Amino acid sequence: MLNAVVTGGAQGIGRSIAIKLAEDGYRVFIIDKQQDTGQQTVKEINEKYGEAFFFKMDITNLKGFSGLIYHIL
């Protein structure tokens, strides 16, 4: 299975991209600062399209990426 990381995937264009990737068979990792909307997007993807995970993270803080990489691998 292919993995995709979508920053800003909780809403708007990022959300649409995350859903499309899940429809196309990707396991989607959504990164966003907005936890409630991010988890709602993940719930929708998991119920309708495929597999998704949410990480509350500010992408300007690179230290947070180590946890994300651990889960992807």
mmCIF file of the N, C-alpha and C atoms, coordinates in Angstrom:
data_MODEL
# 
_entry.id   MODEL 
# 
loop_
_atom_site.group_PDB 
_atom_site.id 
_atom_site.type_symbol 
_atom_site.label_atom_id 
_atom_site.label_alt_id 
_atom_site.label_comp_id 
_atom_site.label_asym_id 
_atom_site.label_entity_id 
_atom_site.label_seq_id 
_atom_site.pdbx_PDB_ins_code 
_atom_site.Cartn_x 
_atom_site.Cartn_y 
_atom_site.Cartn_z 
_atom_site.occupancy 
_atom_site.B_iso_or_equiv 
_atom_site.pdbx_formal_charge 
_atom_site.auth_seq_id 
_atom_site.auth_comp_id 
_atom_site.auth_asym_id 
_atom_site.auth_atom_id 
_atom_site.pdbx_PDB_model_num 
ATOM 1   N N  . MET A 1 1  ? 0.835   -1.178 0.000  1.00 0.00 ? 1  MET A N  1 
ATOM 2   C CA . MET A 1 1  ? 0.000   0.000  0.000  1.00 0.00 ? 1  MET A CA 1 
ATOM 3   C C  . MET A 1 1  ? 0.882   1.245  0.000  1.00 0.00 ? 1  MET A C  1 
ATOM 4   N N  . LEU A 1 2  ? 0.487   2.205  -0.782 1.00 0.00 ? 2  LEU A N  1 
ATOM 5   C CA . LEU A 1 2  ? 1.213   3.471  -0.839 1.00 0.00 ? 2  LEU A CA 1 
ATOM 6   C C  . LEU A 1 2  ? 0.729   4.401  0.259  1.00 0.00 ? 2  LEU A C  1 
ATOM 7   N N  . ASN A 1 3  ? 1.632   5.225  0.763  1.00 0.00 ? 3  ASN A N  1 
ATOM 8   C CA . ASN A 1 3  ? 1.314   6.205  1.787  1.00 0.00 ? 3  ASN A CA 1 
ATOM 9   C C  . ASN A 1 3  ? 1.345   7.604  1.206  1.00 0.00 ? 3  ASN A C  1 
ATOM 10  N N  . ALA A 1 4  ? 0.495   8.470  1.751  1.00 0.00 ? 4  ALA A N  1 
ATOM 11  C CA . ALA A 1 4  ? 0.490   9.875  1.366  1.00 0.00 ? 4  ALA A CA 1 
ATOM 12  C C  . ALA A 1 4  ? 0.390   10.723 2.625  1.00 0.00 ? 4  ALA A C  1 
ATOM 13  N N  . VAL A 1 5  ? 1.178   11.780 2.681  1.00 0.00 ? 5  VAL A N  1 
ATOM 14  C CA . VAL A 1 5  ? 1.128   12.733 3.780  1.00 0.00 ? 5  VAL A CA 1 
ATOM 15  C C  . VAL A 1 5  ? 0.531   14.024 3.230  1.00 0.00 ? 5  VAL A C  1 
ATOM 16  N N  . VAL A 1 6  ? -0.538  14.490 3.865  1.00 0.00 ? 6  VAL A N  1 
ATOM 17  C CA . VAL A 1 6  ? -1.214  15.707 3.416  1.00 0.00 ? 6  VAL A CA 1 
ATOM 18  C C  . VAL A 1 6  ? -1.152  16.729 4.544  1.00 0.00 ? 6  VAL A C  1 
ATOM 19  N N  . THR A 1 7  ? -0.403  17.788 4.325  1.00 0.00 ? 7  THR A N  1 
ATOM 20  C CA . THR A 1 7  ? -0.368  18.865 5.313  1.00 0.00 ? 7  THR A CA 1 
ATOM 21  C C  . THR A 1 7  ? -1.560  19.780 5.065  1.00 0.00 ? 7  THR A C  1 
ATOM 22  N N  . GLY A 1 8  ? -2.147  20.256 6.147  1.00 0.00 ? 8  GLY A N  1 
ATOM 23  C CA . GLY A 1 8  ? -3.343  21.094 6.011  1.00 0.00 ? 8  GLY A CA 1 
ATOM 24  C C  . GLY A 1 8  ? -4.528  20.286 5.509  1.00 0.00 ? 8  GLY A C  1 
ATOM 25  N N  . GLY A 1 9  ? -4.577  18.999 5.865  1.00 0.00 ? 9  GLY A N  1 
ATOM 26  C CA . GLY A 1 9  ? -5.598  18.103 5.329  1.00 0.00 ? 9  GLY A CA 1 
ATOM 27  C C  . GLY A 1 9  ? -6.908  18.078 6.085  1.00 0.00 ? 9  GLY A C  1 
ATOM 28  N N  . ALA A 1 10 ? -7.066  18.919 7.100  1.00 0.00 ? 10 ALA A N  1 
ATOM 29  C CA . ALA A 1 10 ? -8.291  18.892 7.894  1.00 0.00 ? 10 ALA A CA 1 
ATOM 30  C C  . ALA A 1 10 ? -9.484  19.485 7.155  1.00 0.00 ? 10 ALA A C  1 
ATOM 31  N N  . GLN A 1 11 ? -9.233  20.463 6.299  1.00 0.00 ? 11 GLN A N  1 
ATOM 32  C CA . GLN A 1 11 ? -10.342 21.125 5.619  1.00 0.00 ? 11 GLN A CA 1 
ATOM 33  C C  . GLN A 1 11 ? -9.879  21.730 4.298  1.00 0.00 ? 11 GLN A C  1 
ATOM 34  N N  . GLY A 1 12 ? -10.822 22.210 3.547  1.00 0.00 ? 12 GLY A N  1 
ATOM 35  C CA . GLY A 1 12 ? -10.513 22.903 2.297  1.00 0.00 ? 12 GLY A CA 1 
ATOM 36  C C  . GLY A 1 12 ? -9.863  22.011 1.249  1.00 0.00 ? 12 GLY A C  1 
ATOM 37  N N  . ILE A 1 13 ? -8.910  22.595 0.533  1.00 0.00 ? 13 ILE A N  1 
ATOM 38  C CA . ILE A 1 13 ? -8.227  21.881 -0.550 1.00 0.00 ? 13 ILE A CA 1 
ATOM 39  C C  . ILE A 1 13 ? -7.482  20.661 -0.018 1.00 0.00 ? 13 ILE A C  1 
ATOM 40  N N  . GLY A 1 14 ? -6.822  20.794 1.124  1.00 0.00 ? 14 GLY A N  1 
ATOM 41  C CA . GLY A 1 14 ? -6.104  19.659 1.706  1.00 0.00 ? 14 GLY A CA 1 
ATOM 42  C C  . GLY A 1 14 ? -7.018  18.491 2.005  1.00 0.00 ? 14 GLY A C  1 
ATOM 43  N N  . ARG A 1 15 ? -8.205  18.777 2.507  1.00 0.00 ? 15 ARG A N  1 
ATOM 44  C CA . ARG A 1 15 ? -9.192  17.730 2.792  1.00 0.00 ? 15 ARG A CA 1 
ATOM 45  C C  . ARG A 1 15 ? -9.595  17.020 1.506  1.00 0.00 ? 15 ARG A C  1 
ATOM 46  N N  . SER A 1 16 ? -9.867  17.793 0.469  1.00 0.00 ? 16 SER A N  1 
ATOM 47  C CA . SER A 1 16 ? -10.247 17.205 -0.820 1.00 0.00 ? 16 SER A CA 1 
ATOM 48  C C  . SER A 1 16 ? -9.142  16.327 -1.381 1.00 0.00 ? 16 SER A C  1 
ATOM 49  N N  . ILE A 1 17 ? -7.912  16.771 -1.237 1.00 0.00 ? 17 ILE A N  1 
ATOM 50  C CA . ILE A 1 17 ? -6.773  15.974 -1.707 1.00 0.00 ? 17 ILE A CA 1 
ATOM 51  C C  . ILE A 1 17 ? -6.668  14.677 -0.907 1.00 0.00 ? 17 ILE A C  1 
ATOM 52  N N  . ALA A 1 18 ? -6.825  14.764 0.410  1.00 0.00 ? 18 ALA A N  1 
ATOM 53  C CA . ALA A 1 18 ? -6.742  13.569 1.258  1.00 0.00 ? 18 ALA A CA 1 
ATOM 54  C C  . ALA A 1 18 ? -7.811  12.551 0.879  1.00 0.00 ? 18 ALA A C  1 
ATOM 55  N N  . ILE A 1 19 ? -9.020  13.020 0.651  1.00 0.00 ? 19 ILE A N  1 
ATOM 56  C CA . ILE A 1 19 ? -10.108 12.114 0.270  1.00 0.00 ? 19 ILE A CA 1 
ATOM 57  C C  . ILE A 1 19 ? -9.825  11.476 -1.084 1.00 0.00 ? 19 ILE A C  1 
ATOM 58  N N  . LYS A 1 20 ? -9.377  12.252 -2.046 1.00 0.00 ? 20 LYS A N  1 
ATOM 59  C CA . LYS A 1 20 ? -9.075  11.703 -3.381 1.00 0.00 ? 20 LYS A CA 1 
ATOM 60  C C  . LYS A 1 20 ? -7.967  10.660 -3.313 1.00 0.00 ? 20 LYS A C  1 
ATOM 61  N N  . LEU A 1 21 ? -6.938  10.938 -2.522 1.00 0.00 ? 21 LEU A N  1 
ATOM 62  C CA . LEU A 1 21 ? -5.851  9.962  -2.376 1.00 0.00 ? 21 LEU A CA 1 
ATOM 63  C C  . LEU A 1 21 ? -6.358  8.669  -1.746 1.00 0.00 ? 21 LEU A C  1 
ATOM 64  N N  . ALA A 1 22 ? -7.225  8.785  -0.741 1.00 0.00 ? 22 ALA A N  1 
ATOM 65  C CA . ALA A 1 22 ? -7.795  7.590  -0.112 1.00 0.00 ? 22 ALA A CA 1 
ATOM 66  C C  . ALA A 1 22 ? -8.643  6.805  -1.106 1.00 0.00 ? 22 ALA A C  1 
ATOM 67  N N  . GLU A 1 23 ? -9.418  7.505  -1.910 1.00 0.00 ? 23 GLU A N  1 
ATOM 68  C CA . GLU A 1 23 ? -10.220 6.843  -2.952 1.00 0.00 ? 23 GLU A CA 1 
ATOM 69  C C  . GLU A 1 23 ? -9.328  6.093  -3.933 1.00 0.00 ? 23 GLU A C  1 
ATOM 70  N N  . ASP A 1 24 ? -8.151  6.626  -4.176 1.00 0.00 ? 24 ASP A N  1 
ATOM 71  C CA . ASP A 1 24 ? -7.216  6.007  -5.119 1.00 0.00 ? 24 ASP A CA 1 
ATOM 72  C C  . ASP A 1 24 ? -6.358  4.918  -4.479 1.00 0.00 ? 24 ASP A C  1 
ATOM 73  N N  . GLY A 1 25 ? -6.623  4.594  -3.216 1.00 0.00 ? 25 GLY A N  1 
ATOM 74  C CA . GLY A 1 25 ? -5.956  3.469  -2.576 1.00 0.00 ? 25 GLY A CA 1 
ATOM 75  C C  . GLY A 1 25 ? -4.783  3.804  -1.673 1.00 0.00 ? 25 GLY A C  1 
ATOM 76  N N  . TYR A 1 26 ? -4.539  5.068  -1.450 1.00 0.00 ? 26 TYR A N  1 
ATOM 77  C CA . TYR A 1 26 ? -3.445  5.454  -0.565 1.00 0.00 ? 26 TYR A CA 1 
ATOM 78  C C  . TYR A 1 26 ? -3.881  5.394  0.899  1.00 0.00 ? 26 TYR A C  1 
ATOM 79  N N  . ARG A 1 27 ? -2.952  5.056  1.763  1.00 0.00 ? 27 ARG A N  1 
ATOM 80  C CA . ARG A 1 27 ? -3.144  5.225  3.201  1.00 0.00 ? 27 ARG A CA 1 
ATOM 81  C C  . ARG A 1 27 ? -2.727  6.668  3.478  1.00 0.00 ? 27 ARG A C  1 
ATOM 82  N N  . VAL A 1 28 ? -3.634  7.456  4.054  1.00 0.00 ? 28 VAL A N  1 
ATOM 83  C CA . VAL A 1 28 ? -3.440  8.894  4.169  1.00 0.00 ? 28 VAL A CA 1 
ATOM 84  C C  . VAL A 1 28 ? -3.097  9.295  5.605  1.00 0.00 ? 28 VAL A C  1 
ATOM 85  N N  . PHE A 1 29 ? -2.060  10.109 5.724  1.00 0.00 ? 29 PHE A N  1 
ATOM 86  C CA . PHE A 1 29 ? -1.651  10.683 7.005  1.00 0.00 ? 29 PHE A CA 1 
ATOM 87  C C  . PHE A 1 29 ? -1.910  12.181 6.917  1.00 0.00 ? 29 PHE A C  1 
ATOM 88  N N  . ILE A 1 30 ? -2.881  12.646 7.688  1.00 0.00 ? 30 ILE A N  1 
ATOM 89  C CA . ILE A 1 30 ? -3.260  14.056 7.665  1.00 0.00 ? 30 ILE A CA 1 
ATOM 90  C C  . ILE A 1 30 ? -2.546  14.785 8.787  1.00 0.00 ? 30 ILE A C  1 
ATOM 91  N N  . ILE A 1 31 ? -1.894  15.883 8.427  1.00 0.00 ? 31 ILE A N  1 
ATOM 92  C CA . ILE A 1 31 ? -1.220  16.739 9.397  1.00 0.00 ? 31 ILE A CA 1 
ATOM 93  C C  . ILE A 1 31 ? -1.935  18.086 9.404  1.00 0.00 ? 31 ILE A C  1 
ATOM 94  N N  . ASP A 1 32 ? -2.310  18.519 10.599 1.00 0.00 ? 32 ASP A N  1 
ATOM 95  C CA . ASP A 1 32 ? -2.966  19.816 10.704 1.00 0.00 ? 32 ASP A CA 1 
ATOM 96  C C  . ASP A 1 32 ? -2.931  20.271 12.157 1.00 0.00 ? 32 ASP A C  1 
ATOM 97  N N  . LYS A 1 33 ? -3.087  21.556 12.371 1.00 0.00 ? 33 LYS A N  1 
ATOM 98  C CA . LYS A 1 33 ? -3.157  22.104 13.724 1.00 0.00 ? 33 LYS A CA 1 
ATOM 99  C C  . LYS A 1 33 ? -4.579  22.026 14.276 1.00 0.00 ? 33 LYS A C  1 
ATOM 100 N N  . GLN A 1 34 ? -5.554  21.834 13.423 1.00 0.00 ? 34 GLN A N  1 
ATOM 101 C CA . GLN A 1 34 ? -6.960  21.811 13.831 1.00 0.00 ? 34 GLN A CA 1 
ATOM 102 C C  . GLN A 1 34 ? -7.400  20.376 14.100 1.00 0.00 ? 34 GLN A C  1 
ATOM 103 N N  . GLN A 1 35 ? -7.338  19.994 15.353 1.00 0.00 ? 35 GLN A N  1 
ATOM 104 C CA . GLN A 1 35 ? -7.568  18.601 15.721 1.00 0.00 ? 35 GLN A CA 1 
ATOM 105 C C  . GLN A 1 35 ? -8.994  18.129 15.454 1.00 0.00 ? 35 GLN A C  1 
ATOM 106 N N  . ASP A 1 36 ? -9.995  18.909 15.837 1.00 0.00 ? 36 ASP A N  1 
ATOM 107 C CA . ASP A 1 36 ? -11.382 18.462 15.671 1.00 0.00 ? 36 ASP A CA 1 
ATOM 108 C C  . ASP A 1 36 ? -11.743 18.222 14.210 1.00 0.00 ? 36 ASP A C  1 
ATOM 109 N N  . THR A 1 37 ? -11.426 19.173 13.351 1.00 0.00 ? 37 THR A N  1 
ATOM 110 C CA . THR A 1 37 ? -11.764 19.002 11.941 1.00 0.00 ? 37 THR A CA 1 
ATOM 111 C C  . THR A 1 37 ? -10.890 17.928 11.301 1.00 0.00 ? 37 THR A C  1 
ATOM 112 N N  . GLY A 1 38 ? -9.655  17.811 11.746 1.00 0.00 ? 38 GLY A N  1 
ATOM 113 C CA . GLY A 1 38 ? -8.777  16.764 11.226 1.00 0.00 ? 38 GLY A CA 1 
ATOM 114 C C  . GLY A 1 38 ? -9.282  15.380 11.558 1.00 0.00 ? 38 GLY A C  1 
ATOM 115 N N  . GLN A 1 39 ? -9.717  15.192 12.787 1.00 0.00 ? 39 GLN A N  1 
ATOM 116 C CA . GLN A 1 39 ? -10.247 13.884 13.187 1.00 0.00 ? 39 GLN A CA 1 
ATOM 117 C C  . GLN A 1 39 ? -11.566 13.581 12.484 1.00 0.00 ? 39 GLN A C  1 
ATOM 118 N N  . GLN A 1 40 ? -12.357 14.604 12.206 1.00 0.00 ? 40 GLN A N  1 
ATOM 119 C CA . GLN A 1 40 ? -13.597 14.400 11.463 1.00 0.00 ? 40 GLN A CA 1 
ATOM 120 C C  . GLN A 1 40 ? -13.302 13.957 10.029 1.00 0.00 ? 40 GLN A C  1 
ATOM 121 N N  . THR A 1 41 ? -12.297 14.553 9.415  1.00 0.00 ? 41 THR A N  1 
ATOM 122 C CA . THR A 1 41 ? -11.904 14.154 8.062  1.00 0.00 ? 41 THR A CA 1 
ATOM 123 C C  . THR A 1 41 ? -11.404 12.714 8.055  1.00 0.00 ? 41 THR A C  1 
ATOM 124 N N  . VAL A 1 42 ? -10.599 12.359 9.031  1.00 0.00 ? 42 VAL A N  1 
ATOM 125 C CA . VAL A 1 42 ? -10.098 10.987 9.142  1.00 0.00 ? 42 VAL A CA 1 
ATOM 126 C C  . VAL A 1 42 ? -11.252 10.003 9.326  1.00 0.00 ? 42 VAL A C  1 
ATOM 127 N N  . LYS A 1 43 ? -12.202 10.355 10.171 1.00 0.00 ? 43 LYS A N  1 
ATOM 128 C CA . LYS A 1 43 ? -13.362 9.485  10.395 1.00 0.00 ? 43 LYS A CA 1 
ATOM 129 C C  . LYS A 1 43 ? -14.117 9.244  9.093  1.00 0.00 ? 43 LYS A C  1 
ATOM 130 N N  . GLU A 1 44 ? -14.334 10.316 8.326  1.00 0.00 ? 44 GLU A N  1 
ATOM 131 C CA . GLU A 1 44 ? -15.036 10.177 7.053  1.00 0.00 ? 44 GLU A CA 1 
ATOM 132 C C  . GLU A 1 44 ? -14.264 9.291  6.076  1.00 0.00 ? 44 GLU A C  1 
ATOM 133 N N  . ILE A 1 45 ? -12.966 9.497  5.999  1.00 0.00 ? 45 ILE A N  1 
ATOM 134 C CA . ILE A 1 45 ? -12.144 8.673  5.101  1.00 0.00 ? 45 ILE A CA 1 
ATOM 135 C C  . ILE A 1 45 ? -12.206 7.212  5.524  1.00 0.00 ? 45 ILE A C  1 
ATOM 136 N N  . ASN A 1 46 ? -12.044 6.945  6.813  1.00 0.00 ? 46 ASN A N  1 
ATOM 137 C CA . ASN A 1 46 ? -12.053 5.563  7.291  1.00 0.00 ? 46 ASN A CA 1 
ATOM 138 C C  . ASN A 1 46 ? -13.399 4.883  7.068  1.00 0.00 ? 46 ASN A C  1 
ATOM 139 N N  . GLU A 1 47 ? -14.479 5.631  7.139  1.00 0.00 ? 47 GLU A N  1 
ATOM 140 C CA . GLU A 1 47 ? -15.814 5.050  6.951  1.00 0.00 ? 47 GLU A CA 1 
ATOM 141 C C  . GLU A 1 47 ? -16.167 4.832  5.482  1.00 0.00 ? 47 GLU A C  1 
ATOM 142 N N  . LYS A 1 48 ? -15.663 5.690  4.598  1.00 0.00 ? 48 LYS A N  1 
ATOM 143 C CA . LYS A 1 48 ? -16.125 5.668  3.206  1.00 0.00 ? 48 LYS A CA 1 
ATOM 144 C C  . LYS A 1 48 ? -15.077 5.287  2.169  1.00 0.00 ? 48 LYS A C  1 
ATOM 145 N N  . TYR A 1 49 ? -13.814 5.620  2.407  1.00 0.00 ? 49 TYR A N  1 
ATOM 146 C CA . TYR A 1 49 ? -12.856 5.570  1.310  1.00 0.00 ? 49 TYR A CA 1 
ATOM 147 C C  . TYR A 1 49 ? -11.632 4.689  1.526  1.00 0.00 ? 49 TYR A C  1 
ATOM 148 N N  . GLY A 1 50 ? -11.152 4.565  2.744  1.00 0.00 ? 50 GLY A N  1 
ATOM 149 C CA . GLY A 1 50 ? -9.913  3.832  2.952  1.00 0.00 ? 50 GLY A CA 1 
ATOM 150 C C  . GLY A 1 50 ? -9.382  4.023  4.355  1.00 0.00 ? 50 GLY A C  1 
ATOM 151 N N  . GLU A 1 51 ? -8.087  4.143  4.462  1.00 0.00 ? 51 GLU A N  1 
ATOM 152 C CA . GLU A 1 51 ? -7.437  4.221  5.765  1.00 0.00 ? 51 GLU A CA 1 
ATOM 153 C C  . GLU A 1 51 ? -6.744  5.571  5.924  1.00 0.00 ? 51 GLU A C  1 
ATOM 154 N N  . ALA A 1 52 ? -7.003  6.216  7.082  1.00 0.00 ? 52 ALA A N  1 
ATOM 155 C CA . ALA A 1 52 ? -6.402  7.521  7.332  1.00 0.00 ? 52 ALA A CA 1 
ATOM 156 C C  . ALA A 1 52 ? -6.055  7.664  8.809  1.00 0.00 ? 52 ALA A C  1 
ATOM 157 N N  . PHE A 1 53 ? -5.094  8.527  9.064  1.00 0.00 ? 53 PHE A N  1 
ATOM 158 C CA . PHE A 1 53 ? -4.632  8.818  10.418 1.00 0.00 ? 53 PHE A CA 1 
ATOM 159 C C  . PHE A 1 53 ? -4.447  10.321 10.542 1.00 0.00 ? 53 PHE A C  1 
ATOM 160 N N  . PHE A 1 54 ? -4.623  10.834 11.754 1.00 0.00 ? 54 PHE A N  1 
ATOM 161 C CA . PHE A 1 54 ? -4.464  12.263 11.990 1.00 0.00 ? 54 PHE A CA 1 
ATOM 162 C C  . PHE A 1 54 ? -3.321  12.523 12.956 1.00 0.00 ? 54 PHE A C  1 
ATOM 163 N N  . PHE A 1 55 ? -2.532  13.557 12.659 1.00 0.00 ? 55 PHE A N  1 
ATOM 164 C CA . PHE A 1 55 ? -1.458  14.016 13.538 1.00 0.00 ? 55 PHE A CA 1 
ATOM 165 C C  . PHE A 1 55 ? -1.616  15.515 13.724 1.00 0.00 ? 55 PHE A C  1 
ATOM 166 N N  . LYS A 1 56 ? -1.833  15.913 14.977 1.00 0.00 ? 56 LYS A N  1 
ATOM 167 C CA . LYS A 1 56 ? -1.880  17.341 15.269 1.00 0.00 ? 56 LYS A CA 1 
ATOM 168 C C  . LYS A 1 56 ? -0.444  17.830 15.315 1.00 0.00 ? 56 LYS A C  1 
ATOM 169 N N  . MET A 1 57 ? -0.113  18.708 14.380 1.00 0.00 ? 57 MET A N  1 
ATOM 170 C CA . MET A 1 57 ? 1.272   19.135 14.260 1.00 0.00 ? 57 MET A CA 1 
ATOM 171 C C  . MET A 1 57 ? 1.343   20.459 13.521 1.00 0.00 ? 57 MET A C  1 
ATOM 172 N N  . ASP A 1 58 ? 2.283   21.256 13.919 1.00 0.00 ? 58 ASP A N  1 
ATOM 173 C CA . ASP A 1 58 ? 2.624   22.481 13.199 1.00 0.00 ? 58 ASP A CA 1 
ATOM 174 C C  . ASP A 1 58 ? 3.844   22.130 12.347 1.00 0.00 ? 58 ASP A C  1 
ATOM 175 N N  . ILE A 1 59 ? 3.710   22.170 11.044 1.00 0.00 ? 59 ILE A N  1 
ATOM 176 C CA . ILE A 1 59 ? 4.799   21.698 10.183 1.00 0.00 ? 59 ILE A CA 1 
ATOM 177 C C  . ILE A 1 59 ? 6.029   22.597 10.224 1.00 0.00 ? 59 ILE A C  1 
ATOM 178 N N  . THR A 1 60 ? 5.900   23.758 10.857 1.00 0.00 ? 60 THR A N  1 
ATOM 179 C CA . THR A 1 60 ? 7.089   24.595 11.001 1.00 0.00 ? 60 THR A CA 1 
ATOM 180 C C  . THR A 1 60 ? 8.001   24.083 12.111 1.00 0.00 ? 60 THR A C  1 
ATOM 181 N N  . ASN A 1 61 ? 7.519   23.118 12.914 1.00 0.00 ? 61 ASN A N  1 
ATOM 182 C CA . ASN A 1 61 ? 8.306   22.494 13.964 1.00 0.00 ? 61 ASN A CA 1 
ATOM 183 C C  . ASN A 1 61 ? 8.753   21.117 13.470 1.00 0.00 ? 61 ASN A C  1 
ATOM 184 N N  . LEU A 1 62 ? 9.951   21.016 12.958 1.00 0.00 ? 62 LEU A N  1 
ATOM 185 C CA . LEU A 1 62 ? 10.418  19.777 12.331 1.00 0.00 ? 62 LEU A CA 1 
ATOM 186 C C  . LEU A 1 62 ? 10.603  18.626 13.307 1.00 0.00 ? 62 LEU A C  1 
ATOM 187 N N  . LYS A 1 63 ? 10.721  18.893 14.590 1.00 0.00 ? 63 LYS A N  1 
ATOM 188 C CA . LYS A 1 63 ? 10.894  17.812 15.560 1.00 0.00 ? 63 LYS A CA 1 
ATOM 189 C C  . LYS A 1 63 ? 9.690   16.876 15.580 1.00 0.00 ? 63 LYS A C  1 
ATOM 190 N N  . GLY A 1 64 ? 8.532   17.389 15.274 1.00 0.00 ? 64 GLY A N  1 
ATOM 191 C CA . GLY A 1 64 ? 7.330   16.567 15.278 1.00 0.00 ? 64 GLY A CA 1 
ATOM 192 C C  . GLY A 1 64 ? 7.296   15.525 14.189 1.00 0.00 ? 64 GLY A C  1 
ATOM 193 N N  . PHE A 1 65 ? 8.077   15.706 13.149 1.00 0.00 ? 65 PHE A N  1 
ATOM 194 C CA . PHE A 1 65 ? 8.063   14.759 12.042 1.00 0.00 ? 65 PHE A CA 1 
ATOM 195 C C  . PHE A 1 65 ? 8.613   13.382 12.410 1.00 0.00 ? 65 PHE A C  1 
ATOM 196 N N  . SER A 1 66 ? 9.450   13.283 13.420 1.00 0.00 ? 66 SER A N  1 
ATOM 197 C CA . SER A 1 66 ? 9.999   11.978 13.790 1.00 0.00 ? 66 SER A CA 1 
ATOM 198 C C  . SER A 1 66 ? 8.887   11.023 14.206 1.00 0.00 ? 66 SER A C  1 
ATOM 199 N N  . GLY A 1 67 ? 7.891   11.505 14.935 1.00 0.00 ? 67 GLY A N  1 
ATOM 200 C CA . GLY A 1 67 ? 6.754   10.664 15.323 1.00 0.00 ? 67 GLY A CA 1 
ATOM 201 C C  . GLY A 1 67 ? 5.954   10.238 14.126 1.00 0.00 ? 67 GLY A C  1 
ATOM 202 N N  . LEU A 1 68 ? 5.782   11.121 13.182 1.00 0.00 ? 68 LEU A N  1 
ATOM 203 C CA . LEU A 1 68 ? 5.042   10.786 11.977 1.00 0.00 ? 68 LEU A CA 1 
ATOM 204 C C  . LEU A 1 68 ? 5.751   9.708  11.181 1.00 0.00 ? 68 LEU A C  1 
ATOM 205 N N  . ILE A 1 69 ? 7.045   9.863  10.989 1.00 0.00 ? 69 ILE A N  1 
ATOM 206 C CA . ILE A 1 69 ? 7.828   8.881  10.225 1.00 0.00 ? 69 ILE A CA 1 
ATOM 207 C C  . ILE A 1 69 ? 7.760   7.511  10.887 1.00 0.00 ? 69 ILE A C  1 
ATOM 208 N N  . TYR A 1 70 ? 7.800   7.476  12.204 1.00 0.00 ? 70 TYR A N  1 
ATOM 209 C CA . TYR A 1 70 ? 7.701   6.203  12.941 1.00 0.00 ? 70 TYR A CA 1 
ATOM 210 C C  . TYR A 1 70 ? 6.401   5.482  12.589 1.00 0.00 ? 70 TYR A C  1 
ATOM 211 N N  . HIS A 1 71 ? 5.280   6.218  12.512 1.00 0.00 ? 71 HIS A N  1 
ATOM 212 C CA . HIS A 1 71 ? 3.987   5.597  12.226 1.00 0.00 ? 71 HIS A CA 1 
ATOM 213 C C  . HIS A 1 71 ? 3.852   5.178  10.766 1.00 0.00 ? 71 HIS A C  1 
ATOM 214 N N  . ILE A 1 72 ? 4.476   5.905  9.874  1.00 0.00 ? 72 ILE A N  1 
ATOM 215 C CA . ILE A 1 72 ? 4.387   5.548  8.458  1.00 0.00 ? 72 ILE A CA 1 
ATOM 216 C C  . ILE A 1 72 ? 5.160   4.264  8.177  1.00 0.00 ? 72 ILE A C  1 
ATOM 217 N N  . LEU A 1 73 ? 6.317   4.138  8.784  1.00 0.00 ? 73 LEU A N  1 
ATOM 218 C CA . LEU A 1 73 ? 7.145   2.961  8.539  1.00 0.00 ? 73 LEU A CA 1 
ATOM 219 C C  . LEU A 1 73 ? 6.586   1.794  9.292  1.00 0.00 ? 73 LEU A C  1 
# 
